[in-house]
Amino acid sequence: MPRVRFRVSASWMDQVIEVDYWKRTSIIGIVIGFLGILYLLYHELTAKKWKTCWRLGVIEALQKTSSCIVS
């Protein structure tokens, strides 16, 4: 039985590599954006906590301990 060989043109390979590159780049961008949003949320929540502790005059807040919990 004869073997069937497929010819692959260079333009087809370039197209596949280009599509993979853009998929990978977009996924990396989405992940970095998601991590950035998480960081901003964390920063906002902790900043409000420390500002509230500062207003209450808690000394532990100056030492940045976790004993200041405000509901």
mmCIF file of the N, C-alpha and C atoms, coordinates in Angstrom:
data_MODEL
# 
_entry.id   MODEL 
# 
loop_
_atom_site.group_PDB 
_atom_site.id 
_atom_site.type_symbol 
_atom_site.label_atom_id 
_atom_site.label_alt_id 
_atom_site.label_comp_id 
_atom_site.label_asym_id 
_atom_site.label_entity_id 
_atom_site.label_seq_id 
_atom_site.pdbx_PDB_ins_code 
_atom_site.Cartn_x 
_atom_site.Cartn_y 
_atom_site.Cartn_z 
_atom_site.occupancy 
_atom_site.B_iso_or_equiv 
_atom_site.pdbx_formal_charge 
_atom_site.auth_seq_id 
_atom_site.auth_comp_id 
_atom_site.auth_asym_id 
_atom_site.auth_atom_id 
_atom_site.pdbx_PDB_model_num 
ATOM 1   N N  . MET A 1 1  ? 0.846   -1.178 0.000  1.00 0.00 ? 1  MET A N  1 
ATOM 2   C CA . MET A 1 1  ? 0.000   0.000  0.000  1.00 0.00 ? 1  MET A CA 1 
ATOM 3   C C  . MET A 1 1  ? 0.893   1.244  0.000  1.00 0.00 ? 1  MET A C  1 
ATOM 4   N N  . PRO A 1 2  ? 0.691   2.126  -0.950 1.00 0.00 ? 2  PRO A N  1 
ATOM 5   C CA . PRO A 1 2  ? 1.563   3.311  -1.025 1.00 0.00 ? 2  PRO A CA 1 
ATOM 6   C C  . PRO A 1 2  ? 1.258   4.309  0.095  1.00 0.00 ? 2  PRO A C  1 
ATOM 7   N N  . ARG A 1 3  ? 2.306   4.964  0.512  1.00 0.00 ? 3  ARG A N  1 
ATOM 8   C CA . ARG A 1 3  ? 2.137   5.997  1.538  1.00 0.00 ? 3  ARG A CA 1 
ATOM 9   C C  . ARG A 1 3  ? 1.607   7.268  0.901  1.00 0.00 ? 3  ARG A C  1 
ATOM 10  N N  . VAL A 1 4  ? 0.751   7.923  1.637  1.00 0.00 ? 4  VAL A N  1 
ATOM 11  C CA . VAL A 1 4  ? 0.222   9.198  1.159  1.00 0.00 ? 4  VAL A CA 1 
ATOM 12  C C  . VAL A 1 4  ? 0.967   10.295 1.900  1.00 0.00 ? 4  VAL A C  1 
ATOM 13  N N  . ARG A 1 5  ? 1.568   11.165 1.153  1.00 0.00 ? 5  ARG A N  1 
ATOM 14  C CA . ARG A 1 5  ? 2.305   12.265 1.770  1.00 0.00 ? 5  ARG A CA 1 
ATOM 15  C C  . ARG A 1 5  ? 1.572   13.567 1.495  1.00 0.00 ? 5  ARG A C  1 
ATOM 16  N N  . PHE A 1 6  ? 1.497   14.363 2.531  1.00 0.00 ? 6  PHE A N  1 
ATOM 17  C CA . PHE A 1 6  ? 0.866   15.671 2.386  1.00 0.00 ? 6  PHE A CA 1 
ATOM 18  C C  . PHE A 1 6  ? 1.945   16.726 2.310  1.00 0.00 ? 6  PHE A C  1 
ATOM 19  N N  . ARG A 1 7  ? 1.752   17.626 1.413  1.00 0.00 ? 7  ARG A N  1 
ATOM 20  C CA . ARG A 1 7  ? 2.684   18.745 1.316  1.00 0.00 ? 7  ARG A CA 1 
ATOM 21  C C  . ARG A 1 7  ? 2.139   19.895 2.143  1.00 0.00 ? 7  ARG A C  1 
ATOM 22  N N  . VAL A 1 8  ? 2.985   20.448 2.942  1.00 0.00 ? 8  VAL A N  1 
ATOM 23  C CA . VAL A 1 8  ? 2.596   21.567 3.790  1.00 0.00 ? 8  VAL A CA 1 
ATOM 24  C C  . VAL A 1 8  ? 3.347   22.789 3.297  1.00 0.00 ? 8  VAL A C  1 
ATOM 25  N N  . SER A 1 9  ? 2.592   23.792 2.948  1.00 0.00 ? 9  SER A N  1 
ATOM 26  C CA . SER A 1 9  ? 3.249   25.001 2.458  1.00 0.00 ? 9  SER A CA 1 
ATOM 27  C C  . SER A 1 9  ? 3.723   25.842 3.637  1.00 0.00 ? 9  SER A C  1 
ATOM 28  N N  . ALA A 1 10 ? 4.701   26.652 3.372  1.00 0.00 ? 10 ALA A N  1 
ATOM 29  C CA . ALA A 1 10 ? 5.266   27.497 4.427  1.00 0.00 ? 10 ALA A CA 1 
ATOM 30  C C  . ALA A 1 10 ? 4.250   28.528 4.902  1.00 0.00 ? 10 ALA A C  1 
ATOM 31  N N  . SER A 1 11 ? 3.402   29.009 4.003  1.00 0.00 ? 11 SER A N  1 
ATOM 32  C CA . SER A 1 11 ? 2.415   30.014 4.411  1.00 0.00 ? 11 SER A CA 1 
ATOM 33  C C  . SER A 1 11 ? 1.408   29.421 5.390  1.00 0.00 ? 11 SER A C  1 
ATOM 34  N N  . TRP A 1 12 ? 1.045   28.149 5.199  1.00 0.00 ? 12 TRP A N  1 
ATOM 35  C CA . TRP A 1 12 ? 0.114   27.503 6.123  1.00 0.00 ? 12 TRP A CA 1 
ATOM 36  C C  . TRP A 1 12 ? 0.747   27.373 7.505  1.00 0.00 ? 12 TRP A C  1 
ATOM 37  N N  . MET A 1 13 ? 2.025   27.009 7.562  1.00 0.00 ? 13 MET A N  1 
ATOM 38  C CA . MET A 1 13 ? 2.727   26.888 8.841  1.00 0.00 ? 13 MET A CA 1 
ATOM 39  C C  . MET A 1 13 ? 2.833   28.245 9.523  1.00 0.00 ? 13 MET A C  1 
ATOM 40  N N  . ASP A 1 14 ? 3.115   29.280 8.757  1.00 0.00 ? 14 ASP A N  1 
ATOM 41  C CA . ASP A 1 14 ? 3.189   30.619 9.332  1.00 0.00 ? 14 ASP A CA 1 
ATOM 42  C C  . ASP A 1 14 ? 1.850   31.032 9.913  1.00 0.00 ? 14 ASP A C  1 
ATOM 43  N N  . GLN A 1 15 ? 0.776   30.678 9.223  1.00 0.00 ? 15 GLN A N  1 
ATOM 44  C CA . GLN A 1 15 ? -0.551  31.040 9.705  1.00 0.00 ? 15 GLN A CA 1 
ATOM 45  C C  . GLN A 1 15 ? -0.857  30.328 11.022 1.00 0.00 ? 15 GLN A C  1 
ATOM 46  N N  . VAL A 1 16 ? -0.518  29.061 11.129 1.00 0.00 ? 16 VAL A N  1 
ATOM 47  C CA . VAL A 1 16 ? -0.761  28.307 12.360 1.00 0.00 ? 16 VAL A CA 1 
ATOM 48  C C  . VAL A 1 16 ? 0.053   28.889 13.507 1.00 0.00 ? 16 VAL A C  1 
ATOM 49  N N  . ILE A 1 17 ? 1.312   29.181 13.257 1.00 0.00 ? 17 ILE A N  1 
ATOM 50  C CA . ILE A 1 17 ? 2.166   29.757 14.298 1.00 0.00 ? 17 ILE A CA 1 
ATOM 51  C C  . ILE A 1 17 ? 1.629   31.114 14.722 1.00 0.00 ? 17 ILE A C  1 
ATOM 52  N N  . GLU A 1 18 ? 1.167   31.908 13.762 1.00 0.00 ? 18 GLU A N  1 
ATOM 53  C CA . GLU A 1 18 ? 0.643   33.229 14.083 1.00 0.00 ? 18 GLU A CA 1 
ATOM 54  C C  . GLU A 1 18 ? -0.624  33.130 14.928 1.00 0.00 ? 18 GLU A C  1 
ATOM 55  N N  . VAL A 1 19 ? -1.521  32.207 14.598 1.00 0.00 ? 19 VAL A N  1 
ATOM 56  C CA . VAL A 1 19 ? -2.750  32.030 15.371 1.00 0.00 ? 19 VAL A CA 1 
ATOM 57  C C  . VAL A 1 19 ? -2.412  31.581 16.784 1.00 0.00 ? 19 VAL A C  1 
ATOM 58  N N  . ASP A 1 20 ? -1.493  30.623 16.925 1.00 0.00 ? 20 ASP A N  1 
ATOM 59  C CA . ASP A 1 20 ? -1.086  30.166 18.250 1.00 0.00 ? 20 ASP A CA 1 
ATOM 60  C C  . ASP A 1 20 ? -0.470  31.307 19.050 1.00 0.00 ? 20 ASP A C  1 
ATOM 61  N N  . TYR A 1 21 ? 0.329   32.137 18.391 1.00 0.00 ? 21 TYR A N  1 
ATOM 62  C CA . TYR A 1 21 ? 0.961   33.266 19.071 1.00 0.00 ? 21 TYR A CA 1 
ATOM 63  C C  . TYR A 1 21 ? -0.086  34.229 19.612 1.00 0.00 ? 21 TYR A C  1 
ATOM 64  N N  . TRP A 1 22 ? -1.084  34.572 18.809 1.00 0.00 ? 22 TRP A N  1 
ATOM 65  C CA . TRP A 1 22 ? -2.095  35.521 19.261 1.00 0.00 ? 22 TRP A CA 1 
ATOM 66  C C  . TRP A 1 22 ? -2.993  34.924 20.333 1.00 0.00 ? 22 TRP A C  1 
ATOM 67  N N  . LYS A 1 23 ? -3.289  33.633 20.243 1.00 0.00 ? 23 LYS A N  1 
ATOM 68  C CA . LYS A 1 23 ? -4.061  32.979 21.305 1.00 0.00 ? 23 LYS A CA 1 
ATOM 69  C C  . LYS A 1 23 ? -3.297  33.027 22.616 1.00 0.00 ? 23 LYS A C  1 
ATOM 70  N N  . ARG A 1 24 ? -2.025  32.659 22.560 1.00 0.00 ? 24 ARG A N  1 
ATOM 71  C CA . ARG A 1 24 ? -1.198  32.651 23.760 1.00 0.00 ? 24 ARG A CA 1 
ATOM 72  C C  . ARG A 1 24 ? -1.065  34.062 24.332 1.00 0.00 ? 24 ARG A C  1 
ATOM 73  N N  . THR A 1 25 ? -0.851  35.030 23.469 1.00 0.00 ? 25 THR A N  1 
ATOM 74  C CA . THR A 1 25 ? -0.711  36.410 23.924 1.00 0.00 ? 25 THR A CA 1 
ATOM 75  C C  . THR A 1 25 ? -1.997  36.917 24.560 1.00 0.00 ? 25 THR A C  1 
ATOM 76  N N  . SER A 1 26 ? -3.136  36.587 23.982 1.00 0.00 ? 26 SER A N  1 
ATOM 77  C CA . SER A 1 26 ? -4.400  37.051 24.557 1.00 0.00 ? 26 SER A CA 1 
ATOM 78  C C  . SER A 1 26 ? -4.676  36.380 25.895 1.00 0.00 ? 26 SER A C  1 
ATOM 79  N N  . ILE A 1 27 ? -4.348  35.106 26.025 1.00 0.00 ? 27 ILE A N  1 
ATOM 80  C CA . ILE A 1 27 ? -4.549  34.427 27.307 1.00 0.00 ? 27 ILE A CA 1 
ATOM 81  C C  . ILE A 1 27 ? -3.650  35.031 28.375 1.00 0.00 ? 27 ILE A C  1 
ATOM 82  N N  . ILE A 1 28 ? -2.404  35.304 28.031 1.00 0.00 ? 28 ILE A N  1 
ATOM 83  C CA . ILE A 1 28 ? -1.487  35.932 28.989 1.00 0.00 ? 28 ILE A CA 1 
ATOM 84  C C  . ILE A 1 28 ? -2.002  37.309 29.384 1.00 0.00 ? 28 ILE A C  1 
ATOM 85  N N  . GLY A 1 29 ? -2.522  38.074 28.429 1.00 0.00 ? 29 GLY A N  1 
ATOM 86  C CA . GLY A 1 29 ? -3.072  39.392 28.735 1.00 0.00 ? 29 GLY A CA 1 
ATOM 87  C C  . GLY A 1 29 ? -4.269  39.319 29.659 1.00 0.00 ? 29 GLY A C  1 
ATOM 88  N N  . ILE A 1 30 ? -5.140  38.344 29.432 1.00 0.00 ? 30 ILE A N  1 
ATOM 89  C CA . ILE A 1 30 ? -6.313  38.183 30.293 1.00 0.00 ? 30 ILE A CA 1 
ATOM 90  C C  . ILE A 1 30 ? -5.885  37.809 31.706 1.00 0.00 ? 30 ILE A C  1 
ATOM 91  N N  . VAL A 1 31 ? -4.914  36.917 31.832 1.00 0.00 ? 31 VAL A N  1 
ATOM 92  C CA . VAL A 1 31 ? -4.439  36.506 33.159 1.00 0.00 ? 31 VAL A CA 1 
ATOM 93  C C  . VAL A 1 31 ? -3.795  37.677 33.888 1.00 0.00 ? 31 VAL A C  1 
ATOM 94  N N  . ILE A 1 32 ? -2.977  38.455 33.195 1.00 0.00 ? 32 ILE A N  1 
ATOM 95  C CA . ILE A 1 32 ? -2.339  39.612 33.825 1.00 0.00 ? 32 ILE A CA 1 
ATOM 96  C C  . ILE A 1 32 ? -3.389  40.636 34.235 1.00 0.00 ? 32 ILE A C  1 
ATOM 97  N N  . GLY A 1 33 ? -4.395  40.859 33.401 1.00 0.00 ? 33 GLY A N  1 
ATOM 98  C CA . GLY A 1 33 ? -5.470  41.783 33.759 1.00 0.00 ? 33 GLY A CA 1 
ATOM 99  C C  . GLY A 1 33 ? -6.247  41.312 34.969 1.00 0.00 ? 33 GLY A C  1 
ATOM 100 N N  . PHE A 1 34 ? -6.537  40.014 35.044 1.00 0.00 ? 34 PHE A N  1 
ATOM 101 C CA . PHE A 1 34 ? -7.264  39.460 36.187 1.00 0.00 ? 34 PHE A CA 1 
ATOM 102 C C  . PHE A 1 34 ? -6.450  39.606 37.470 1.00 0.00 ? 34 PHE A C  1 
ATOM 103 N N  . LEU A 1 35 ? -5.144  39.328 37.390 1.00 0.00 ? 35 LEU A N  1 
ATOM 104 C CA . LEU A 1 35 ? -4.292  39.495 38.566 1.00 0.00 ? 35 LEU A CA 1 
ATOM 105 C C  . LEU A 1 35 ? -4.208  40.962 38.980 1.00 0.00 ? 35 LEU A C  1 
ATOM 106 N N  . GLY A 1 36 ? -4.203  41.862 38.018 1.00 0.00 ? 36 GLY A N  1 
ATOM 107 C CA . GLY A 1 36 ? -4.191  43.286 38.333 1.00 0.00 ? 36 GLY A CA 1 
ATOM 108 C C  . GLY A 1 36 ? -5.453  43.721 39.050 1.00 0.00 ? 36 GLY A C  1 
ATOM 109 N N  . ILE A 1 37 ? -6.595  43.213 38.611 1.00 0.00 ? 37 ILE A N  1 
ATOM 110 C CA . ILE A 1 37 ? -7.862  43.537 39.275 1.00 0.00 ? 37 ILE A CA 1 
ATOM 111 C C  . ILE A 1 37 ? -7.864  42.990 40.696 1.00 0.00 ? 37 ILE A C  1 
ATOM 112 N N  . LEU A 1 38 ? -7.381  41.758 40.874 1.00 0.00 ? 38 LEU A N  1 
ATOM 113 C CA . LEU A 1 38 ? -7.301  41.195 42.225 1.00 0.00 ? 38 LEU A CA 1 
ATOM 114 C C  . LEU A 1 38 ? -6.393  42.029 43.122 1.00 0.00 ? 38 LEU A C  1 
ATOM 115 N N  . TYR A 1 39 ? -5.257  42.487 42.582 1.00 0.00 ? 39 TYR A N  1 
ATOM 116 C CA . TYR A 1 39 ? -4.344  43.314 43.362 1.00 0.00 ? 39 TYR A CA 1 
ATOM 117 C C  . TYR A 1 39 ? -5.001  44.628 43.764 1.00 0.00 ? 39 TYR A C  1 
ATOM 118 N N  . LEU A 1 40 ? -5.709  45.259 42.828 1.00 0.00 ? 40 LEU A N  1 
ATOM 119 C CA . LEU A 1 40 ? -6.368  46.524 43.153 1.00 0.00 ? 40 LEU A CA 1 
ATOM 120 C C  . LEU A 1 40 ? -7.451  46.335 44.210 1.00 0.00 ? 40 LEU A C  1 
ATOM 121 N N  . LEU A 1 41 ? -8.217  45.251 44.113 1.00 0.00 ? 41 LEU A N  1 
ATOM 122 C CA . LEU A 1 41 ? -9.230  44.975 45.133 1.00 0.00 ? 41 LEU A CA 1 
ATOM 123 C C  . LEU A 1 41 ? -8.584  44.746 46.492 1.00 0.00 ? 41 LEU A C  1 
ATOM 124 N N  . TYR A 1 42 ? -7.511  43.964 46.526 1.00 0.00 ? 42 TYR A N  1 
ATOM 125 C CA . TYR A 1 42 ? -6.810  43.707 47.781 1.00 0.00 ? 42 TYR A CA 1 
ATOM 126 C C  . TYR A 1 42 ? -6.265  45.006 48.364 1.00 0.00 ? 42 TYR A C  1 
ATOM 127 N N  . HIS A 1 43 ? -5.661  45.815 47.522 1.00 0.00 ? 43 HIS A N  1 
ATOM 128 C CA . HIS A 1 43 ? -5.090  47.082 47.982 1.00 0.00 ? 43 HIS A CA 1 
ATOM 129 C C  . HIS A 1 43 ? -6.181  48.001 48.527 1.00 0.00 ? 43 HIS A C  1 
ATOM 130 N N  . GLU A 1 44 ? -7.308  48.053 47.839 1.00 0.00 ? 44 GLU A N  1 
ATOM 131 C CA . GLU A 1 44 ? -8.411  48.912 48.269 1.00 0.00 ? 44 GLU A CA 1 
ATOM 132 C C  . GLU A 1 44 ? -8.986  48.437 49.601 1.00 0.00 ? 44 GLU A C  1 
ATOM 133 N N  . LEU A 1 45 ? -9.170  47.145 49.755 1.00 0.00 ? 45 LEU A N  1 
ATOM 134 C CA . LEU A 1 45 ? -9.735  46.621 50.996 1.00 0.00 ? 45 LEU A CA 1 
ATOM 135 C C  . LEU A 1 45 ? -8.791  46.820 52.177 1.00 0.00 ? 45 LEU A C  1 
ATOM 136 N N  . THR A 1 46 ? -7.505  46.571 51.980 1.00 0.00 ? 46 THR A N  1 
ATOM 137 C CA . THR A 1 46 ? -6.565  46.740 53.088 1.00 0.00 ? 46 THR A CA 1 
ATOM 138 C C  . THR A 1 46 ? -6.347  48.210 53.394 1.00 0.00 ? 46 THR A C  1 
ATOM 139 N N  . ALA A 1 47 ? -6.379  49.076 52.382 1.00 0.00 ? 47 ALA A N  1 
ATOM 140 C CA . ALA A 1 47 ? -6.192  50.507 52.627 1.00 0.00 ? 47 ALA A CA 1 
ATOM 141 C C  . ALA A 1 47 ? -7.341  51.049 53.462 1.00 0.00 ? 47 ALA A C  1 
ATOM 142 N N  . LYS A 1 48 ? -8.576  50.617 53.176 1.00 0.00 ? 48 LYS A N  1 
ATOM 143 C CA . LYS A 1 48 ? -9.712  51.079 53.967 1.00 0.00 ? 48 LYS A CA 1 
ATOM 144 C C  . LYS A 1 48 ? -9.603  50.581 55.400 1.00 0.00 ? 48 LYS A C  1 
ATOM 145 N N  . LYS A 1 49 ? -9.137  49.347 55.563 1.00 0.00 ? 49 LYS A N  1 
ATOM 146 C CA . LYS A 1 49 ? -8.999  48.787 56.900 1.00 0.00 ? 49 LYS A CA 1 
ATOM 147 C C  . LYS A 1 49 ? -8.003  49.603 57.713 1.00 0.00 ? 49 LYS A C  1 
ATOM 148 N N  . TRP A 1 50 ? -6.846  49.899 57.119 1.00 0.00 ? 50 TRP A N  1 
ATOM 149 C CA . TRP A 1 50 ? -5.833  50.645 57.864 1.00 0.00 ? 50 TRP A CA 1 
ATOM 150 C C  . TRP A 1 50 ? -6.266  52.086 58.096 1.00 0.00 ? 50 TRP A C  1 
ATOM 151 N N  . LYS A 1 51 ? -6.985  52.695 57.164 1.00 0.00 ? 51 LYS A N  1 
ATOM 152 C CA . LYS A 1 51 ? -7.478  54.055 57.381 1.00 0.00 ? 51 LYS A CA 1 
ATOM 153 C C  . LYS A 1 51 ? -8.474  54.089 58.520 1.00 0.00 ? 51 LYS A C  1 
ATOM 154 N N  . THR A 1 52 ? -9.336  53.077 58.617 1.00 0.00 ? 52 THR A N  1 
ATOM 155 C CA . THR A 1 52 ? -10.307 53.014 59.700 1.00 0.00 ? 52 THR A CA 1 
ATOM 156 C C  . THR A 1 52 ? -9.587  52.827 61.025 1.00 0.00 ? 52 THR A C  1 
ATOM 157 N N  . CYS A 1 53 ? -8.582  51.986 61.050 1.00 0.00 ? 53 CYS A N  1 
ATOM 158 C CA . CYS A 1 53 ? -7.814  51.790 62.277 1.00 0.00 ? 53 CYS A CA 1 
ATOM 159 C C  . CYS A 1 53 ? -7.104  53.081 62.676 1.00 0.00 ? 53 CYS A C  1 
ATOM 160 N N  . TRP A 1 54 ? -6.618  53.805 61.688 1.00 0.00 ? 54 TRP A N  1 
ATOM 161 C CA . TRP A 1 54 ? -5.919  55.060 61.973 1.00 0.00 ? 54 TRP A CA 1 
ATOM 162 C C  . TRP A 1 54 ? -6.878  56.056 62.607 1.00 0.00 ? 54 TRP A C  1 
ATOM 163 N N  . ARG A 1 55 ? -8.110  56.130 62.097 1.00 0.00 ? 55 ARG A N  1 
ATOM 164 C CA . ARG A 1 55 ? -9.100  57.043 62.655 1.00 0.00 ? 55 ARG A CA 1 
ATOM 165 C C  . ARG A 1 55 ? -9.456  56.665 64.083 1.00 0.00 ? 55 ARG A C  1 
ATOM 166 N N  . LEU A 1 56 ? -9.456  55.379 64.383 1.00 0.00 ? 56 LEU A N  1 
ATOM 167 C CA . LEU A 1 56 ? -9.770  54.938 65.734 1.00 0.00 ? 56 LEU A CA 1 
ATOM 168 C C  . LEU A 1 56 ? -8.597  55.153 66.683 1.00 0.00 ? 56 LEU A C  1 
ATOM 169 N N  . GLY A 1 57 ? -7.435  55.407 66.141 1.00 0.00 ? 57 GLY A N  1 
ATOM 170 C CA . GLY A 1 57 ? -6.270  55.659 66.978 1.00 0.00 ? 57 GLY A CA 1 
ATOM 171 C C  . GLY A 1 57 ? -5.675  54.394 67.566 1.00 0.00 ? 57 GLY A C  1 
ATOM 172 N N  . VAL A 1 58 ? -5.785  53.297 66.886 1.00 0.00 ? 58 VAL A N  1 
ATOM 173 C CA . VAL A 1 58 ? -5.257  52.041 67.402 1.00 0.00 ? 58 VAL A CA 1 
ATOM 174 C C  . VAL A 1 58 ? -3.751  51.999 67.152 1.00 0.00 ? 58 VAL A C  1 
ATOM 175 N N  . ILE A 1 59 ? -2.988  51.755 68.197 1.00 0.00 ? 59 ILE A N  1 
ATOM 176 C CA . ILE A 1 59 ? -1.534  51.750 68.074 1.00 0.00 ? 59 ILE A CA 1 
ATOM 177 C C  . ILE A 1 59 ? -1.055  50.573 67.230 1.00 0.00 ? 59 ILE A C  1 
ATOM 178 N N  . GLU A 1 60 ? -1.778  49.461 67.286 1.00 0.00 ? 60 GLU A N  1 
ATOM 179 C CA . GLU A 1 60 ? -1.362  48.295 66.516 1.00 0.00 ? 60 GLU A CA 1 
ATOM 180 C C  . GLU A 1 60 ? -1.361  48.573 65.012 1.00 0.00 ? 60 GLU A C  1 
ATOM 181 N N  . ALA A 1 61 ? -2.194  49.482 64.578 1.00 0.00 ? 61 ALA A N  1 
ATOM 182 C CA . ALA A 1 61 ? -2.237  49.805 63.154 1.00 0.00 ? 61 ALA A CA 1 
ATOM 183 C C  . ALA A 1 61 ? -0.938  50.458 62.705 1.00 0.00 ? 61 ALA A C  1 
ATOM 184 N N  . LEU A 1 62 ? -0.316  51.216 63.598 1.00 0.00 ? 62 LEU A N  1 
ATOM 185 C CA . LEU A 1 62 ? 0.956   51.835 63.250 1.00 0.00 ? 62 LEU A CA 1 
ATOM 186 C C  . LEU A 1 62 ? 2.056   50.782 63.113 1.00 0.00 ? 62 LEU A C  1 
ATOM 187 N N  . GLN A 1 63 ? 1.934   49.719 63.880 1.00 0.00 ? 63 GLN A N  1 
ATOM 188 C CA . GLN A 1 63 ? 2.924   48.654 63.812 1.00 0.00 ? 63 GLN A CA 1 
ATOM 189 C C  . GLN A 1 63 ? 2.568   47.641 62.725 1.00 0.00 ? 63 GLN A C  1 
ATOM 190 N N  . LYS A 1 64 ? 1.452   47.847 62.068 1.00 0.00 ? 64 LYS A N  1 
ATOM 191 C CA . LYS A 1 64 ? 0.960   46.984 60.987 1.00 0.00 ? 64 LYS A CA 1 
ATOM 192 C C  . LYS A 1 64 ? 0.785   45.543 61.448 1.00 0.00 ? 64 LYS A C  1 
ATOM 193 N N  . THR A 1 65 ? 0.141   45.380 62.593 1.00 0.00 ? 65 THR A N  1 
ATOM 194 C CA . THR A 1 65 ? -0.204  44.036 63.036 1.00 0.00 ? 65 THR A CA 1 
ATOM 195 C C  . THR A 1 65 ? -1.624  43.741 62.607 1.00 0.00 ? 65 THR A C  1 
ATOM 196 N N  . SER A 1 66 ? -1.993  42.492 62.643 1.00 0.00 ? 66 SER A N  1 
ATOM 197 C CA . SER A 1 66 ? -3.324  42.106 62.196 1.00 0.00 ? 66 SER A CA 1 
ATOM 198 C C  . SER A 1 66 ? -4.327  42.092 63.340 1.00 0.00 ? 66 SER A C  1 
ATOM 199 N N  . SER A 1 67 ? -3.989  42.692 64.481 1.00 0.00 ? 67 SER A N  1 
ATOM 200 C CA . SER A 1 67 ? -4.905  42.656 65.617 1.00 0.00 ? 67 SER A CA 1 
ATOM 201 C C  . SER A 1 67 ? -6.018  43.687 65.498 1.00 0.00 ? 67 SER A C  1 
ATOM 202 N N  . CYS A 1 68 ? -5.933  44.588 64.540 1.00 0.00 ? 68 CYS A N  1 
ATOM 203 C CA . CYS A 1 68 ? -6.968  45.610 64.369 1.00 0.00 ? 68 CYS A CA 1 
ATOM 204 C C  . CYS A 1 68 ? -7.990  45.092 63.372 1.00 0.00 ? 68 CYS A C  1 
ATOM 205 N N  . ILE A 1 69 ? -9.128  44.682 63.866 1.00 0.00 ? 69 ILE A N  1 
ATOM 206 C CA . ILE A 1 69 ? -10.194 44.170 63.009 1.00 0.00 ? 69 ILE A CA 1 
ATOM 207 C C  . ILE A 1 69 ? -11.407 45.059 63.199 1.00 0.00 ? 69 ILE A C  1 
ATOM 208 N N  . VAL A 1 70 ? -11.859 45.660 62.119 1.00 0.00 ? 70 VAL A N  1 
ATOM 209 C CA . VAL A 1 70 ? -12.998 46.567 62.180 1.00 0.00 ? 70 VAL A CA 1 
ATOM 210 C C  . VAL A 1 70 ? -14.103 45.963 61.341 1.00 0.00 ? 70 VAL A C  1 
ATOM 211 N N  . SER A 1 71 ? -15.290 45.880 61.920 1.00 0.00 ? 71 SER A N  1 
ATOM 212 C CA . SER A 1 71 ? -16.396 45.282 61.160 1.00 0.00 ? 71 SER A CA 1 
ATOM 213 C C  . SER A 1 71 ? -17.065 46.305 60.282 1.00 0.00 ? 71 SER A C  1 
# 
